Amino acid sequence: MLDLSDLYQFVTYADCGTLSAAADKLHISQPTLTRTMHDVEDAFGIPLTDPEVNVTYHLISSAKSTILQSVSPTFEFRYQK
């Protein structure tokens, strides 16, 4: 089960575009963020990467929209920059 921290990590990853940049911004290790992204994929049934075509950014951007529409409006409000 995901919590708001997991969703925040996902949104940060989507905004940064790479796991490395997101992990740095979040002050967590890249393996920790990778595990969270696998949890997000499992929870929502949305792949975040496609290793065959390497279109990570497009997929996470699409997933971000889908996921933010699925979570509470409170999270969207809190996330706004």
N, C-alpha and C positions, 0 to 999 in steps of 0.2 A: 504494500500500500504506500502510495506517495504522500509526502507532506509538502507544505509550502516551500520548505527549503529545497527539496528536490526540484520543484517547478521553477524556483528562482534560479537554480543552477542551470536548468535547461534553457531558460530564457537568456541567461548570460551567455551560454554557449552559442545560441542562435544569433545573438547580437555580435559576438566576437568573431564567429566564423571558424574558429579552430579550438580544439580541446586545450591545447597548450596555452593560448591566450586567455581563455576562460578560466582555466585553473589558476593562472597567475592572478587574474583579477579577483577571483574568489578566495585566494590564499589557501588553496587546497592542492593536494597532489593530483597529477593527471590520472593515475590509476583509480583514485577515489571518484573523480568526475566521470571516468569511463564506466565504472560500475553503476553510477546513478543514471547515466544515459541509457544503459541496458535496461534498467528498471523502468525508465520512462517509455522505452520502446515496448516492453512487455505490458505495461499498464494500459497504454493507449492503442497498441497494435499498429503503430506507425513506425516504419523503418526510418532511422535518421541518416543513414548512409547507404550508398550503393557501391560496394567495392568494385564492381565491374565497370562502372562509368565514372566513378569519383565525382559525384555531383552532391556532395555533402551539403553545401550551402543552400542549394535550391530545396532539397528535401527538408532540412531543418527549418527553413523559412516557412515552408508550407505547413510543416508539423506545428510550428509555433503558433500560427494562426488558428489551426484546428484546436490545439490544446488550450489556448487562451480563451477560445469561445466555449470550451467545455468546463472551465473552472469558474469559480465564483467571481462576480463582478468586483468584489472587494480586492481580490488578488490583482486584477487588471488595474484597478485604481491605485493600489499601492506600488505597482510596478512602473507606472507612468513616470517618465523622466522629467 
